[in-house]
């Protein structure tokens, strides 16, 4: 059985599967025609199903996604929730990081963030400056843990070298089809260095789900009596230090995804997917590591 909670040796722990919020209320730009009510209901449905981790970012819908999360968690016990948000690449200077975190707190309606991530790389700002600000946020209790997103091994090493507190996570594009985390050595490095790898977009259209779903995935779904998405998530969660997030408005899909944290396929089938899943991509087609 996969563990619904994963813990590092340094004591950091987080739920194995969480709810994503990308495209809730808009994409990079807020959709003014969307008042967020449907997304709030979806998140509440997820929380009632048993999800405790919600992942968001200040960039999503110009901060509106964080407001949606804040509305959804109102009425739930904050101490039982795990909230991840991210500082955008235009806010990585020292003072900007501090202001961004305060803005996220206000929109989320909380007084602390469980995991705060650098969302994307910005070489115009020294990484040391950004990490210094995140260390301050950690020291002041505004964030419980810090991490990064879309970082290569080399950049992750730099982040570790200039941080006084552990870099607990790296959130990257990783799934059965997109294997950059493996090919680049990032997955192995995270496993060796006591870092959680958070896989975003655990399944995707085009050679994975939808009309182009490969026979291998369909066969294993039939064998175990699971949905293809459950197979895809279970494959991720069987790996050391790997957790994932997914976005859905459908309670049935959310329930199935959550169930993927409660079972394991046979090792031979895991190996079959790892080695022979068709159309594997060595580099992300969305946000490559940098």
NUNU-578557 format. One record per residue (C-alpha): residue in one letter; z, x, y. Coordinates in Angstrom, 2 decimals, padded with zeros to 5 digits. Layout:
<atoms>
ATOM   rest        pz        px        py
ATOM      A         Z         X         Y
...
</atoms>
This chain:
<atoms>
ATOM   rest        pz        px        py
ATOM      X    000.00    000.00    000.00
ATOM      X   -000.78    001.18    003.51
ATOM      X    002.23    001.46    005.81
ATOM      X    002.25   -001.09    008.68
ATOM      X    003.98    001.58    010.80
ATOM      X    003.02    005.25    010.89
ATOM      X    005.37    008.03    011.97
ATOM      X    004.85    011.66    012.89
ATOM      X    007.22    014.47    012.00
ATOM      X    008.24    014.70    015.68
ATOM      X    009.66    011.17    015.48
ATOM      X    006.83    009.35    017.26
ATOM      X    005.83    006.15    015.49
ATOM      X    003.43    003.30    016.18
ATOM      X    001.95    000.29    014.38
ATOM      X   -000.91    001.11    012.03
ATOM      X   -003.13   -001.57    013.56
ATOM      X   -003.16   -003.04    017.04
ATOM      X   -005.03   -005.42    019.30
ATOM      X   -007.62   -003.98    021.66
ATOM      X   -008.47   -005.57    025.00
ATOM      X   -011.83   -004.01    025.93
ATOM      X   -014.13   -006.73    027.37
ATOM      X   -011.25   -009.11    028.02
ATOM      X   -011.82   -010.40    031.54
ATOM      X   -014.92   -008.27    031.97
ATOM      X   -016.14   -004.78    031.18
ATOM      X   -015.88   -002.02    033.78
ATOM      X   -016.16   -004.76    036.42
ATOM      X   -014.02   -007.88    036.38
ATOM      X   -015.85   -011.06    035.46
ATOM      X   -014.77   -013.41    038.24
ATOM      X   -015.91   -016.41    036.21
ATOM      X   -013.31   -015.58    033.56
ATOM      X   -009.75   -016.58    034.44
ATOM      X   -008.40   -014.78    031.38
ATOM      X   -006.89   -017.86    029.75
ATOM      X   -008.87   -017.54    026.51
ATOM      X   -007.92   -013.87    026.16
ATOM      X   -004.27   -014.62    026.85
ATOM      X   -004.32   -017.25    024.10
ATOM      X   -006.01   -014.79    021.72
ATOM      X   -003.35   -012.14    022.32
ATOM      X   -000.57   -014.69    021.89
ATOM      X   -002.16   -015.79    018.62
ATOM      X   -002.19   -012.15    017.52
ATOM      X    001.45   -011.61    018.45
ATOM      X    002.43   -014.74    016.53
ATOM      X    000.52   -013.44    013.50
ATOM      X    002.64   -010.29    013.56
ATOM      X    000.80   -007.78    015.73
ATOM      X    003.12   -005.72    017.90
ATOM      X    000.72   -003.14    019.38
ATOM      X   -001.59   -004.02    022.28
ATOM      X   -003.95   -001.41    023.69
ATOM      X   -005.40   -001.71    027.19
ATOM      X   -006.42    000.41    030.19
ATOM      X   -006.46    000.30    033.96
ATOM      X   -010.25    000.62    033.85
ATOM      X   -010.79   -002.51    031.76
ATOM      X   -012.05   -005.27    034.06
ATOM      X   -010.66   -003.35    037.07
ATOM      X   -007.10   -003.78    035.83
ATOM      X   -007.46   -007.46    034.99
ATOM      X   -007.12   -006.74    031.25
ATOM      X   -003.64   -005.35    031.95
ATOM      X   -002.80   -008.55    033.82
ATOM      X   -003.99   -010.54    030.80
ATOM      X   -001.69   -008.48    028.58
ATOM      X    001.19   -009.05    030.99
ATOM      X    000.66   -012.80    030.85
ATOM      X    000.39   -012.78    027.07
ATOM      X    003.57   -010.81    026.38
ATOM      X    005.67   -012.88    028.77
ATOM      X    008.18   -014.67    026.55
ATOM      X    008.09   -012.11    023.75
ATOM      X    010.81   -009.49    023.26
ATOM      X    009.56   -006.37    025.02
ATOM      X    011.59   -004.05    022.80
ATOM      X    009.65   -005.26    019.76
ATOM      X    006.27   -004.55    021.33
ATOM      X    004.29   -001.32    021.59
ATOM      X    002.07   -001.12    024.68
ATOM      X   -000.61    001.51    025.17
ATOM      X   -002.52    001.89    028.42
ATOM      X   -004.69    004.59    029.91
ATOM      X   -005.23    006.31    033.24
ATOM      X   -008.90    006.41    034.23
ATOM      X   -010.78    009.65    034.87
ATOM      X   -010.96    009.06    038.65
ATOM      X   -007.15    009.03    038.87
ATOM      X   -006.27    012.33    037.18
ATOM      X   -004.91    014.20    040.21
ATOM      X   -001.12    014.51    040.20
ATOM      X   -000.25    011.82    042.75
ATOM      X   -003.04    009.56    041.52
ATOM      X   -001.61    009.60    037.98
ATOM      X    001.79    008.54    039.29
ATOM      X    000.26    005.73    041.35
ATOM      X   -001.92    004.61    038.46
ATOM      X    001.07    004.34    036.15
ATOM      X    002.98    002.27    038.70
ATOM      X   -000.03   -000.02    039.07
ATOM      X   -000.23   -000.46    035.31
ATOM      X    003.47   -001.26    035.10
ATOM      X    003.10   -003.94    037.76
ATOM      X    000.07   -005.56    036.12
ATOM      X    001.67   -005.43    032.67
ATOM      X    004.93   -006.84    033.98
ATOM      X    007.02   -004.19    032.26
ATOM      X    009.20   -001.26    033.32
ATOM      X    007.90    001.23    030.76
ATOM      X    004.78    002.12    028.78
ATOM      X    005.13    003.11    025.14
ATOM      X    002.05    005.34    025.05
ATOM      X    000.13    006.56    028.12
ATOM      X   -003.26    008.18    027.57
ATOM      X   -005.77    010.14    029.61
ATOM      X   -008.72    007.80    029.12
ATOM      X   -011.64    010.18    029.61
ATOM      X   -012.32    013.75    030.59
ATOM      X   -012.82    014.80    034.21
ATOM      X   -013.50    018.51    034.64
ATOM      X   -013.21    018.19    038.43
ATOM      X   -009.42    017.94    038.03
ATOM      X   -007.44    020.69    036.27
ATOM      X   -006.04    019.36    033.02
ATOM      X   -002.77    021.14    033.80
ATOM      X   -002.33    019.01    036.94
ATOM      X   -002.80    015.76    035.02
ATOM      X   -000.47    016.78    032.21
ATOM      X    002.20    017.84    034.73
ATOM      X    002.17    014.34    036.19
ATOM      X    002.33    012.75    032.74
ATOM      X    005.27    014.99    031.84
ATOM      X    007.05    013.73    034.97
ATOM      X    006.40    010.12    033.96
ATOM      X    007.86    010.91    030.56
ATOM      X    010.92    012.63    032.05
ATOM      X    011.56    009.62    034.30
ATOM      X    011.29    007.20    031.37
ATOM      X    008.26    005.41    032.77
ATOM      X    006.30    006.38    029.66
ATOM      X    007.86    006.93    026.25
ATOM      X    005.05    009.12    024.85
ATOM      X    001.83    010.68    026.15
ATOM      X   -001.57    011.33    024.67
ATOM      X   -005.28    011.65    025.34
ATOM      X   -008.52    009.92    024.47
ATOM      X   -011.93    011.24    023.50
ATOM      X   -010.68    014.86    023.53
ATOM      X   -012.31    017.55    021.42
ATOM      X   -010.18    020.02    019.46
ATOM      X   -010.59    022.67    022.16
ATOM      X   -009.51    020.36    024.97
ATOM      X   -006.70    018.93    022.88
ATOM      X   -005.38    022.46    022.35
ATOM      X   -005.43    023.00    026.11
ATOM      X   -003.50    019.80    026.67
ATOM      X   -000.88    020.86    024.14
ATOM      X   -000.55    024.30    025.68
ATOM      X    000.29    022.97    029.14
ATOM      X    002.57    020.10    028.14
ATOM      X    006.34    020.32    027.83
ATOM      X    006.40    017.18    025.66
ATOM      X    004.35    016.48    022.54
ATOM      X    000.81    015.19    022.84
ATOM      X    001.35    012.39    020.37
ATOM      X   -002.09    010.81    020.07
ATOM      X   -005.82    011.19    020.59
ATOM      X   -007.80    007.93    020.68
ATOM      X   -011.41    008.40    019.58
ATOM      X   -014.47    006.58    018.24
ATOM      X   -014.08    006.78    014.47
ATOM      X   -015.13    004.53    011.62
ATOM      X   -017.07    004.51    008.35
ATOM      X   -020.30    005.14    010.23
ATOM      X   -019.24    007.32    013.18
ATOM      X   -017.76    010.52    011.70
ATOM      X   -017.49    012.82    014.70
ATOM      X   -013.72    013.16    014.20
ATOM      X   -014.37    014.60    010.73
ATOM      X   -017.44    016.70    011.49
ATOM      X   -015.84    018.32    014.55
ATOM      X   -012.62    019.17    012.72
ATOM      X   -010.57    016.92    015.02
ATOM      X   -009.15    014.75    012.25
ATOM      X   -007.96    017.77    010.28
ATOM      X   -006.51    019.33    013.41
ATOM      X   -004.55    016.18    014.29
ATOM      X   -003.20    015.98    010.76
ATOM      X   -002.12    019.61    010.88
ATOM      X   -000.68    019.41    014.40
ATOM      X    001.38    016.22    013.99
ATOM      X   -000.86    014.13    016.25
ATOM      X   -001.85    010.51    015.67
ATOM      X   -005.57    009.77    015.67
ATOM      X   -006.16    006.25    017.01
ATOM      X   -009.54    004.99    015.87
ATOM      X   -011.19    002.66    018.34
ATOM      X   -014.09    000.44    017.22
ATOM      X   -013.16    000.54    013.51
ATOM      X   -016.30   -001.44    012.73
ATOM      X   -019.47   -002.05    014.67
ATOM      X   -022.81   -003.77    014.48
ATOM      X   -025.84   -001.83    013.45
ATOM      X   -025.53   -000.32    009.99
ATOM      X   -021.97   -001.46    009.42
ATOM      X   -021.33   -005.16    010.04
ATOM      X   -023.72   -008.00    010.66
ATOM      X   -027.22   -008.26    009.20
ATOM      X   -027.43   -004.57    008.35
ATOM      X   -024.24   -004.44    006.30
ATOM      X   -024.74   -001.90    003.49
ATOM      X   -024.54   -002.94   -000.16
ATOM      X   -021.69   -000.47   -000.78
ATOM      X   -019.45   -002.28    001.70
ATOM      X   -020.41   -005.70    000.34
ATOM      X   -019.78   -004.59   -003.24
ATOM      X   -016.31   -003.27   -002.46
ATOM      X   -015.43   -006.38   -000.45
ATOM      X   -016.38   -008.48   -003.48
ATOM      X   -014.47   -006.19   -005.86
ATOM      X   -011.21   -006.49   -003.94
ATOM      X   -011.65   -010.03   -002.66
ATOM      X   -011.45   -008.80    000.92
ATOM      X   -013.65   -009.09    003.98
ATOM      X   -015.86   -006.10    004.90
ATOM      X   -013.71   -005.51    008.00
ATOM      X   -010.60   -005.26    005.81
ATOM      X   -012.33   -002.62    003.69
ATOM      X   -013.31   -000.68    006.83
ATOM      X   -009.79   -000.78    008.26
ATOM      X   -008.10    000.02    004.96
ATOM      X   -010.34    003.10    004.64
ATOM      X   -009.07    004.32    008.01
ATOM      X   -005.42    003.58    007.30
ATOM      X   -005.45    005.38    003.96
ATOM      X   -005.87    008.60    005.91
ATOM      X   -002.90    010.62    007.12
ATOM      X   -002.06    010.18    010.83
ATOM      X   -004.80    007.58    011.37
ATOM      X   -004.17    004.18    012.98
ATOM      X   -006.61    001.78    014.58
ATOM      X   -007.14   -000.99    017.13
ATOM      X   -009.60   -003.88    017.18
ATOM      X   -010.40   -006.69    019.58
ATOM      X   -010.90   -010.29    018.50
ATOM      X   -010.46   -013.81    019.81
ATOM      X   -010.63   -015.24    016.30
ATOM      X   -007.23   -015.83    014.60
ATOM      X   -008.83   -015.65    011.13
ATOM      X   -010.39   -012.29    011.88
ATOM      X   -007.15   -011.03    013.41
ATOM      X   -005.20   -012.13    010.34
ATOM      X   -007.63   -010.42    007.97
ATOM      X   -007.56   -007.22    009.99
ATOM      X   -003.77   -007.18    010.02
ATOM      X   -003.72   -007.72    006.25
ATOM      X   -005.67   -004.48    005.83
ATOM      X   -002.43   -002.64    006.58
ATOM      X   -000.83   -004.17    003.49
ATOM      X   -003.00   -002.90    000.64
ATOM      X   -005.00    000.09   -000.53
ATOM      X   -008.21    000.46   -002.46
ATOM      X   -008.49    002.82   -005.41
ATOM      X   -008.84    006.48   -004.47
ATOM      X   -012.24    006.65   -006.16
ATOM      X   -013.51    003.87   -003.91
ATOM      X   -012.05    005.55   -000.85
ATOM      X   -013.87    008.74   -001.85
ATOM      X   -017.08    006.78   -002.46
ATOM      X   -016.96    005.38    001.08
ATOM      X   -016.09    008.75    002.55
ATOM      X   -018.90    010.61    000.86
ATOM      X   -021.66    008.05    000.45
ATOM      X   -021.40    005.48    003.22
ATOM      X   -025.00    005.22    004.48
ATOM      X   -026.21    006.19    007.94
ATOM      X   -023.25    008.35    008.93
ATOM      X   -023.43    009.65    012.51
ATOM      X   -022.03    013.10    013.32
ATOM      X   -021.60    012.23    017.03
ATOM      X   -020.38    009.05    018.71
ATOM      X   -023.13    006.90    020.19
ATOM      X   -020.64    005.48    022.71
ATOM      X   -018.24    008.19    023.96
ATOM      X   -018.73    011.60    022.31
ATOM      X   -015.82    014.00    022.19
ATOM      X   -015.69    016.43    025.07
</atoms>
